[in-house]
Amino acid sequence: MTFEELLFTMYYNNFKRCFMSTAISVRLSKELADKLDSIAKETERPRSYIIQKALESYIDDYADLQIALDRLHNKTDPIVSGKELRKSLGF
């Protein structure tokens, strides 16, 4: 990557962060806000970054949970025993 490409990438990423985002207000308990401040200080990241990453992680986990629940309730999805699973994996 050339220096000009690097500068453009940095500029574009900063532009997206500043102008292509939505501000949201939340109220946190003092205890939770203190924990957030502690993590932000320890990682040298802004609180907004920590909150964004936590929400991304939660949303990904929620999506995984929904997929698992859908499969659990899908009557056509075959049930595989632990023994069958180990055999199919070569254990």
Secondary structure as UniProt FT lines:
FT   HELIX           3..19
FT   HELIX           30..43
FT   HELIX           47..73
FT   TURN            75..76
FT   HELIX           82..89
//
